[in-house]
Amino acid sequence: MKEKIKEKIAEINQFIGELSEIVPAEYDSYIGNSRDRAACERFFEKIVEASVDLGFIIVKYKKLEVPQSDKELFKILEKN
């Protein structure tokens, strides 16, 4: 289980690195380029999805209560 946690953290770090390589320096550049904006938004989605996956792995590993939603997941993690 610890290996799954490490793999998921590595995946998140990879997505963050890839996002940081393409994110425009200026907001106007971000808004003005639909391709770059779509790519940035997709990497952000992947980061969020991987973070939720990581949260569920941790809940299972720590034998915490099973959340009924993503929002509840983060409340359980915060509490514990």
C-alpha positions in Angstrom: 0.0 0.0 0.0 2.9 2.4 0.8 4.2 1.8 -2.7 0.8 2.9 -4.2 1.0 6.1 -2.2 4.5 6.8 -3.4 3.5 6.1 -7.0 0.4 8.4 -6.8 2.6 11.2 -5.3 5.1 10.7 -8.1 2.2 10.9 -10.6 1.0 14.2 -9.1 4.5 15.6 -9.1 4.8 14.6 -12.8 1.6 16.4 -13.7 2.6 19.5 -11.8 6.0 19.5 -13.6 4.3 19.1 -17.0 1.8 21.9 -16.1 4.6 24.2 -15.0 6.3 23.7 -18.4 3.3 24.9 -20.4 1.6 27.5 -18.2 1.9 30.9 -19.7 3.6 33.6 -17.7 0.8 36.1 -18.2 -2.9 35.7 -17.6 -3.7 37.4 -20.9 -1.6 34.8 -22.8 -3.5 32.0 -21.0 -6.9 33.5 -21.9 -5.8 34.3 -25.5 -4.6 30.8 -26.5 -7.3 28.2 -26.3 -4.9 25.3 -27.0 -2.6 26.2 -24.1 -5.6 27.0 -21.9 -7.1 23.5 -22.7 -3.8 21.8 -22.0 -3.4 23.6 -18.7 -6.9 22.9 -17.6 -6.5 19.2 -18.5 -3.3 18.9 -16.4 -5.0 20.6 -13.5 -7.9 18.1 -13.8 -5.4 15.3 -13.8 -3.8 16.7 -10.7 -7.1 16.9 -8.9 -8.2 13.4 -10.0 -4.8 12.0 -8.8 -5.2 13.8 -5.5 -8.6 12.4 -4.9 -7.2 8.9 -5.8 -4.4 9.5 -3.3 -6.9 10.5 -0.7 -8.9 7.3 -1.1 -5.7 5.2 -1.0 -4.7 6.9 2.3 -8.2 6.4 3.8 -8.0 2.7 2.9 -4.4 2.4 4.2 -5.2 4.1 7.5 -8.6 2.2 7.8 -10.5 5.5 8.2 -14.2 5.9 7.7 -15.3 5.5 4.1 -16.3 8.8 2.5 -19.4 9.1 0.5 -18.1 12.0 -1.7 -14.9 13.7 -2.7 -15.7 16.6 -0.4 -16.2 14.2 2.5 -12.9 12.5 1.7 -11.0 15.7 2.3 -12.9 16.4 5.5 -12.0 12.9 6.8 -8.3 13.4 5.8 -8.3 16.8 7.5 -9.8 15.4 10.7 -7.3 12.6 10.9 
